[in-house]
């Protein structure tokens, strides 16, 4: 180790020790370590000078200002030591006293008054620091709980893609916050059929995430029973309605895809219309809702819709975070932009199209950022490869 290195380390150590010996711990961590001390010393010097040039009136009460500042920024022992300094300066520079008894009484009164002010301010500062530590601890615990909730929520998302001949599937969920109110999954029916689910809870944050977790668990349970889509929707509606009031509901879209018969059956419960790109006509068809959102009413009369599929067709399912993303002018991305984007990029693979949509929406709202969860599921029909 060189002499310059040793000297630099020694200087840094002295500076650190000096700042620690004078300033309170949280003040020393802010960076401006010498500024509070210099301000206090300059204030004490200014009061002493004013006390010196004004010989007719006692200005000892002005020492309360620098002592109050010292109580907020300096360590307790340093603040009390400055009380002694201020009393001494006032005794030395202040106006003369009529008698020694008056001098002693005046100095004792000043010392008691200064001590009381410093004690009250330091008590307040310590209580504030304790409150700040408590708030930070609770915030850290909340963040840990939210991260744990996010991990649990990710367990409901599909971990791998189903392998159905003739179907190319891609899906992604991007939460706006730590947890999400969006959900999607793939439920294989047999070797040539699959059911795709996408859902969105009304609201944001932890309450929406909790309801979405309940929805995901219910969907997994209903799917394991191999029920009809309408029966599945009715049971989900009854279960969620019993868990929450009508202000908490879930928009849901179920789509059954049969690659062998090249057909699509779906139930849209108040969800954003899925978009079906028809390759032959180079046209995007909107798959509108056919019933109310899940959990809004006690009973829900639904109907299924169907569509024929051809090679090159693309099914795009999404949540409102996609079309409601806004730019700096407050304009939404909208379904028209999404439809145009799908038509122009229909030759891409499912993965490429999904990422292209996400990148386009991100660029569109770059100056504002996402205010809602974003979920996209792409199914590209490649029947010619079967």
Secondary structure by P-SEA (a helix, b strand, c coil): ccaaaaaaaaaaaaaaaaaaaccccccccccccaaaaaaaaaaaaaaaaaaaacccccccccaaaaaaaaaacccaaaaaaaaaaaaaaaaacccccccaaaaaaaaaaaaaaaaaaaaaaaaaaaaaaaaaaaaaaaaaaaaaaaaaaaaaaaccccccccccccbbbbbbbbbcccccccbbbbbbcccccbbbbbbccccccaaaaaaaaaaaaaaaaaaaacccaaaaaaaaaaaaaaaccccbbbbbbbbbbbccccbbbbbbccccbbbbbbccccbbbbbcccccccccccbbbbbbbbbbbcccbbbbbbccccccccccccccccaaaaaaaaaaaccccaaaaaaaaaaaaaaaaccccccbbbbbbbbbbccccc
